[in-house]
């Protein structure tokens, strides 16, 4: 199993290209199930989760080809991949595949819309919480599906097709919003989704679906209206920049000090997180090339944050912000409201000398003047990168084990940080 070794102490200076967003690429790839035509996605990041979803979609009958070289020759350009689901050969998504990646459960929406039936394994437990699927089930039932649970599978059917309706989510869910939007695109009549997720990835999926011929308005706000159409066609769509990768590197620069331009991204995607970073002492400006993050000289100020659905502070940046706060000049409080078990990085940060105490959903972080390198364990995707951020300022050597978590969501991390002066290397095997 690969590990990442970091020697802390270097400031970051230079340019980091920001990849296409993993959390947009996954639902966009799944949308290819909705048409027998070719969906071409540009700027697809090279990540383990993308490869895994390609395998899962292949199981349903999606063929894919990659334009040009498999690996982009430049770190700045993601791949262009063509997805074609000429015929759906299997409407079952088996446990062996769904349990490896929760987002693959989302195939239930397009399969039900196009084939009027789907048999999809329940995703099962997940390291960061129980993550139920009740909202997906309720929403699809409102569109006329019958849903049974059989031996760990959700068996969904819509004889004669889905029918548009009005549905108000009792709780904001990114995944359930994606699924309902995809399903309603091919339903008869109009669907109105209230209390929809407002994440930029939802608006990106809607833009792609509209390019495929769907009639969706309001995506990016909490009310989305979808007028169903009888068929969707192919389209070409560019995946938007990854706001979590953007925020992660911005926090890394705030941590080490330095001056880095995050190429190809912009502040609108993560304003709340950038405001918190600004309060902590970083200077952030939009430039024609991307987002410039600078911190020179001054210490890191303590800042309290509470995670919330977009446009609030993203839960996917909570661990990274906590890493930054471990070196602040005072006490900060970080509250997690989205997932009930998303503090696994606390124990690992403590191994580097951080002072953090937990009380329910709130972490109290007392800044310390120094962190000291140690071997640590990656526990989930975002937690693992928080350990890298801490390692960048820890004295001596930090070795992050189980980096396969990191590879699910961060493309060429060691290369990107290394190019800006960090001493980071991957140890294979
Ligand atoms: C997506 C992101 C993930 C991010 C999360 C929250 C992708 C691939 N993943 O995950 O990185 O951390 O949004 O921003 O885009 N819930 C229910 N019932 C349901 C569905 C969800 O109770 O049927 C709960 C979840 O347990 C959680 C909350 O709703 O507490 C939000 O989850 P959701 O927005 O659905 O997260 P994902 O779409 O899985």
Boltz pocket constraint, residues with backbone or C-beta under 6 A from the ligand:
constraints:
  - pocket:
      binder: B
      contacts: [[A, 22], [A, 23], [A, 24], [A, 26], [A, 102], [A, 103], [A, 129], [A, 130], [A, 131], [A, 132], [A, 133], [A, 134], [A, 135], [A, 136], [A, 137], [A, 171], [A, 172], [A, 173], [A, 174], [A, 175], [A, 176], [A, 315], [A, 316], [A, 337], [A, 338], [A, 339], [A, 340]]
      max_distance: 6.0
